[in-house]
Amino acid sequence: MFSQFLQLTLAGVAQGCVYALVALGFVLIYKATETVNFAQGDLMMLGAFFGLTASTVLGWPYWATILFAIVVMAAVGMLIERIVIRPVLGYPTFTVVMITIGVGYVLRGVVTMVPGWGTETYSLKTPFGEGVIRFGGVVLASEQLATIVLTAALCLALYLFFRFARLGVAMQATSQNQLAAYYMGIPVQRVNMLIWGLAAGVAAFGGILLAPVAFVHSNMGFIGLKAFPAAVVGGFGSVPGAVVGGLIIGVVEALAGFYLPEGFKDVAAYVVVLVVLLFMPSGIFGETVRKKV
Amino acid sequence: MRFIFKTDYNQDIRLFQHGGQMFWYGLLGVLLLAAPYLVSGYVLSQLQFICIYSIVGLGLMLLVGYTGQISLGHAAFLAVGAYTEALLQAAGMPFIVSLTSAALLSAAVGIIVGLPALRLKGIYLAIATFAFNVIVEEIITRWESLTGGNSGKLLKAIEMFGFRLSSPESFYYLCLGLTVLAVLALINVLRSPTGRAFVAIRDSEVSASCMGINLAYYKTMSFALSAALTGVGGALYAHKVGFISPEQFTLVQSIELVTIVIIGGVGSLHGAILGAAFIIMLPQGISIAKDWLPESVSPAGLQSVVFGLILIAFIIFEPYGLYGRWLKIRTYFDVFPFYRRGTFRRQRVYLRSERLR
């Protein structure tokens, strides 16, 4: 009984890691530019397709495909920021949300139009094998373990980057107060562009991690919609919140899928979001700012 | 250019500002009334869709364009209206009763959503309504004894006062009449203190509440009115399509409804109708464009690419939408040699931040 609960929780954590990665992308962009990127899931999908191309057409090894996808997607992210986001900087949030929805539509459409990608479903080979790992009564697929470990590694890397790297500190300053950062000599516009690149790179990483579980498909970006609850539960402006939120959503979903009647699995995440918003309008780790006139 | 010198308040809130306006709207009305005898059956069917989407667009315009509340969950209200209509018609209710119930029930759901939404702002509100949409969609799918689940519900033709509205012409007149009613109702709401309270809330919540506007009351009311109109649209939509199932009321549908508001022009009633017409006619235009594509490219994604590009282009280049474009053209001719490029330039507010509001 307990081992089954543990089993479900671990599976939920593995799935939640992917939500957390997508949510991390939302939060990075939201913190810096106050833009909510509804295309984050589609960026993840595009990243997975680039990884797929690198591994099947070019025949590169797994780690090289990850690196390739991240680099290409970072470029794509910066391009998107430069072309469509910068002209509407300073407009109401809703405007920018609609722009990113438009970007999502374009990316989804373009992927189905590219010869060789199309609307079919693909699978991506991983070096982790098909094996399972047992601890006591709990079984964990090696792919799930790899997802958890790689997510943890990425979080550590991001933490170190924001804590010690010059650019990371500049990004943090920008996201706390753009004007003050600008007065301190930080090139805010360029930093915003780099943040979009970073978020798109993180999305590509998430896409490749998700590929063995969910397959590569032009509609796989809709997983990004599950990451919204994750970001909101954790508090939209908080990087640790995104990770915690993602794990919560993943675990709740896994448990709801088993203990509750059919159908609750798909809405569990959204019910959690509504409940959290009802009691904490800005999420668990959200910052509360006093109203100023 | 026509100058109107207003000397009293009644002049300011008149339905038509001058005879010219009355003439052009009258002409439009006559053309719309004569449409069934002028156009083909296919165009008439598109006109019915435009009327239905206009009603929904007007409802959403009230919420998004005038009160400034974001909703990504309006397809759920559409679903409430459509299913109420389907169930009550199956139970043998007359159309007047079922349509009114669809509107009232949607309004009630709107209040239920609007109340928790009082505490939420900006993006949190968008995500809460979006979560609400997903939940409603799932309820419709799972509650098979009531809604028929994925196998959907069929609807019969409307019967009203002993007449069967089975011909396309009669249904078109019904849709047109309801659209005109919706427009008149909204004009009246907007020129009353209620409408001005909505606009005040949109422009600044803080200053609106300082002026004595009860934020909770007006925000909930805006949600309820908007949901009621959307419910009416949903009931008509159900009759137009004749078959409803959960996959017609997804998040994608909600986004399309918001696009009506954006493309038409935020904050104008004309915009809601222009946007609805645009969205209905877009697939037609795209299917023509498909013939120009090279063979090797699969045309499946073209629709979503064009849709996305149009959305982006409107927001970047024409933030006031189709109606804004028309205003610019008209102003250009009105002031002919003196038009200046900066006339409509939008002021940028770099420091306006949702976090600090």
Chai-1 contact restraints between the chains, C-beta under 6 A:
chainA,res_idxA,chainB,res_idxB,connection_type,confidence,min_distance_angstrom,max_distance_angstrom,comment,restraint_id
A,V36,B,I123,contact,1.0,0.0,6.0,A-B,restraint_1
A,V84,B,I312,contact,1.0,0.0,6.0,A-B,restraint_2
A,P87,B,I316,contact,1.0,0.0,6.0,A-B,restraint_3
A,G90,B,R348,contact,1.0,0.0,6.0,A-B,restraint_4
A,G90,B,V349,contact,1.0,0.0,6.0,A-B,restraint_5
A,G90,B,Y350,contact,1.0,0.0,6.0,A-B,restraint_6
A,T93,B,G122,contact,1.0,0.0,6.0,A-B,restraint_7
A,T93,B,I123,contact,1.0,0.0,6.0,A-B,restraint_8
A,T93,B,E354,contact,1.0,0.0,6.0,A-B,restraint_9
A,F94,B,I70,contact,1.0,0.0,6.0,A-B,restraint_10
A,T95,B,I315,contact,1.0,0.0,6.0,A-B,restraint_11
A,M98,B,I262,contact,1.0,0.0,6.0,A-B,restraint_12
A,M98,B,I315,contact,1.0,0.0,6.0,A-B,restraint_13
A,I99,B,I312,contact,1.0,0.0,6.0,A-B,restraint_14
A,I99,B,I315,contact,1.0,0.0,6.0,A-B,restraint_15
A,I101,B,I255,contact,1.0,0.0,6.0,A-B,restraint_16
A,G102,B,G308,contact,1.0,0.0,6.0,A-B,restraint_17
A,G102,B,L311,contact,1.0,0.0,6.0,A-B,restraint_18
A,G102,B,I312,contact,1.0,0.0,6.0,A-B,restraint_19
A,Y105,B,S304,contact,1.0,0.0,6.0,A-B,restraint_20
A,Y105,B,F307,contact,1.0,0.0,6.0,A-B,restraint_21
A,Y105,B,G308,contact,1.0,0.0,6.0,A-B,restraint_22
A,V106,B,V305,contact,1.0,0.0,6.0,A-B,restraint_23
A,V106,B,G308,contact,1.0,0.0,6.0,A-B,restraint_24
A,R108,B,S304,contact,1.0,0.0,6.0,A-B,restraint_25
A,G109,B,G301,contact,1.0,0.0,6.0,A-B,restraint_26
A,G109,B,S304,contact,1.0,0.0,6.0,A-B,restraint_27
A,G109,B,V305,contact,1.0,0.0,6.0,A-B,restraint_28
A,V110,B,V305,contact,1.0,0.0,6.0,A-B,restraint_29
A,T112,B,A300,contact,1.0,0.0,6.0,A-B,restraint_30
A,T112,B,G301,contact,1.0,0.0,6.0,A-B,restraint_31
A,M113,B,V297,contact,1.0,0.0,6.0,A-B,restraint_32
A,M113,B,S298,contact,1.0,0.0,6.0,A-B,restraint_33
A,M113,B,G301,contact,1.0,0.0,6.0,A-B,restraint_34
A,P115,B,S296,contact,1.0,0.0,6.0,A-B,restraint_35
A,G118,B,S298,contact,1.0,0.0,6.0,A-B,restraint_36
A,T119,B,A300,contact,1.0,0.0,6.0,A-B,restraint_37
A,F228,B,I127,contact,1.0,0.0,6.0,A-B,restraint_38
A,V232,B,I127,contact,1.0,0.0,6.0,A-B,restraint_39
A,G263,B,R142,contact,1.0,0.0,6.0,A-B,restraint_40
A,D266,B,E138,contact,1.0,0.0,6.0,A-B,restraint_41
A,V267,B,I135,contact,1.0,0.0,6.0,A-B,restraint_42
A,V267,B,E138,contact,1.0,0.0,6.0,A-B,restraint_43
A,Y270,B,A131,contact,1.0,0.0,6.0,A-B,restraint_44
A,Y270,B,V134,contact,1.0,0.0,6.0,A-B,restraint_45
A,Y270,B,I135,contact,1.0,0.0,6.0,A-B,restraint_46
A,V273,B,A131,contact,1.0,0.0,6.0,A-B,restraint_47
A,L274,B,A131,contact,1.0,0.0,6.0,A-B,restraint_48
A,L277,B,A128,contact,1.0,0.0,6.0,A-B,restraint_49
A,L278,B,P116,contact,1.0,0.0,6.0,A-B,restraint_50
A,P281,B,R119,contact,1.0,0.0,6.0,A-B,restraint_51
A,P281,B,L120,contact,1.0,0.0,6.0,A-B,restraint_52
A,V289,B,R355,contact,1.0,0.0,6.0,A-B,restraint_53
A,K292,B,L356,contact,1.0,0.0,6.0,A-B,restraint_54
A,V293,B,V206,contact,1.0,0.0,6.0,A-B,restraint_55
